[in-house]
Amino acid sequence: MGEELSLPAVRDALVREEDSIVFALIERARLPRNAPAYEDPAAAAGRSLAEFFVREAEVLHAKAGHYQKPEDVPFFPRDLPPPMFPTKSYPKVLHPFASSVSVNDAIWKMYFNELIPLFTVDGDDGNYAETAALDFACLKAMSRRIHIGKYVAEVKFKDAPQDYSPLIRAKDTKALMNLLTFKAVEEKVKKRVEKKARIFGQNITLEEDSAGKQEGNAGDSECKIDPEVLSKLYDHWVMPLTKDVEVEYLLRRLD
Ligand SMILES: C=C(O[C@@H]1C=C(C(=O)O)C=C[C@H]1O)C(=O)O
């Protein structure tokens, strides 16, 4: 996110993140569930391959200069090394507390416990390293989208401090949640991600098939990911967690 903060600009950033999430899930859906990637072998200090992969990948990303921005939040923030190369300083448009707002633990549990069974087929093809790498991409894309909620909250606060401030002082989480919720926007988001899954998930061919079908008309059964999984993911988890980030940020906005 850049210096220009407005609700339409931040919402555009959220729309852009949808593409990354849909593509990451389509990629992961190519492989079966591969449960051994999530089991804790005794030899790996109680860590699954998936967890090992994310921890090690985050060390590399941190050395390369990631996790400086408030929307790039590591899953394992403890003991991450500092960047080894100069990093660009980003405009400080958020309250300094922004960097400590994280719902990654909830994203982690949701992804492994709820989402993976919904969009991967039961099975084991032995490609565990690839599985872990694809899981990391899914987690990263969802985490980024959800933590952009910090900017959403800042813009909403700036647009109406007179409405937000009393609720923040009263620590009225429920009223804050109501005030920042836009049901009509949420309905559109759900429809759009479902449509993106339907379009990005189709096989592209150059010929019309025998039934005369063309791209854009593929049935959901031919789709690389069930489009309804995307609307469910957003409805049950991505949007609620984004709003949790918004509330968490707002509660500290006046500190
Ligand atoms: C992110 C926003 O806040 C809320 C969360 C939304 C989302 O996660 O997509 C959409 C609308 C709001 O209820 C927003 O207003 O754009």
The ligand as an ORCA input file, in Angstrom:
! r2SCAN-3c Opt
* xyz 0 1
  C     -12.782     -4.260      3.989
  C     -13.884     -3.561      4.303
  O     -14.548     -3.724      5.524
  C     -15.491     -4.772      5.677
  C     -14.908     -6.020      5.173
  C     -15.033     -6.325      3.842
  C     -14.113     -7.328      3.215
  O     -13.360     -7.964      3.957
  O     -14.107     -7.450      1.978
  C     -15.992     -5.690      3.064
  C     -16.829     -4.751      3.591
  C     -16.812     -4.408      5.022
  O     -17.880     -5.048      5.667
  C     -14.449     -2.557      3.389
  O     -15.291     -1.791      3.824
  O     -14.027     -2.534      2.209
*
